[in-house]
Amino acid sequence: MFPDLMIKLAAFGLAALSIGGLAYVFLYAQLSGGAAAEKRVEKIKVARPQRRADARGASDPTVKRKQIEEALKEIGEREKQSQKNLPIAVRIQQAGLAWTKRTFWIVSAAAGVVGFLVVALLSKNLLISGAAAFAFAFGFPRWFLGWMKKRRLAAFINEFPNAVDVIVRGVKAGLPLGDCLRICAQESGEPVKTEFKHIIETQALGINLADAVERIYERVPIPEANFFAIVISVQQRSGGNLSEILGNLSKVLRDRKKMKQKIVALSQEAKASAAIIASLPVAVMSIVYFTSPDYISLLWTTPIGQVMLLGCAIWMTIGVFVMRKMINFDF
């Protein structure tokens, strides 16, 4: 009896010891956190060569070039997404206006009412008046925003190289980049002054400098602002001589400005020709109307004359747009 009990207890002990061993092998690492520790160690081992490569970026041209290409690609994709289907609030901000969305829609409604009343008094046709109201309500405010945006961007391009030169001289004198940006936010002309104030305010909210500078392209969508954002972003990520990089950027910006002015000077002849050709039919028709009104009035009093007048207007418009496209250089 006793030997049988000892055999049973020994078998039970061996079974418990086996089960405990298996549990130790398969479950102890999960319960004690050993597996998580091993995963962290593996991540560190994998990330260590990458960190070493990043540390060698300043001395290894291949690694640094790859980092710059990745940064440029990331910024380019972000800008393409940000410039698609811009909301009204962003368009108002790019135009430099202090309007709200409500103000914009009030102005649109007022323009539509004015357009309807003016055309209704002149034509006394509700269909034409409704079309004019639609054009004034949805076309004129957006055209005004586009005109203000173009004017603001031109002012920014004229002032921006001076601000970059201030940053270059400040960095060469030993000032931090943040202090140079604050000087530009205080001393530069508009709208550069306002944009640098936005950068300083964004940094004060806890956003790093590279991201704060990249946001300038959302408010000023021009290549010059894009170049500046890329230079600051790449320098923050991979290092380099900031004063030399910004000095080269300033030279590029001034060369682009000179090239644009040269293109404007060379294209003035074509612009004058387009203006003369576009205004000549209207001027001749006005002179003929004052001298022989019965002769020229057939163009808008008879159906055939109206069709001819409409066709001439369409062809003249096409010609003007073709000439504008020929002299409109995008660089």
PELINDA-V982714 format. One record per pair of residues at least 24 apart in sequence whose C-alpha atoms are under 7 Angstrom apart, sorted by the first residue. I is the first residue (numbers start at 1). J is the second residue. Records with the same first field share a line. If there is no record, write none. Layout:
BEGIN
I: J + J
END
This chain:
BEGIN
57: 238
58: 238 + 239
64: 238
68: 234
71: 234
72: 230
82: 218
91: 145
92: 145
93: 219
94: 149 + 219 + 220
95: 145 + 148 + 149 + 152
96: 152
108: 137 + 138 + 141
109: 137
111: 136 + 137
112: 136 + 137
152: 191
153: 220
155: 191
156: 191 + 192
159: 189 + 192
160: 192
161: 250 + 253 + 254
163: 188
164: 246 + 250
165: 250
168: 243 + 246 + 247
171: 243
172: 243
210: 236
224: 253
267: 327
274: 320 + 323
278: 316 + 320
END
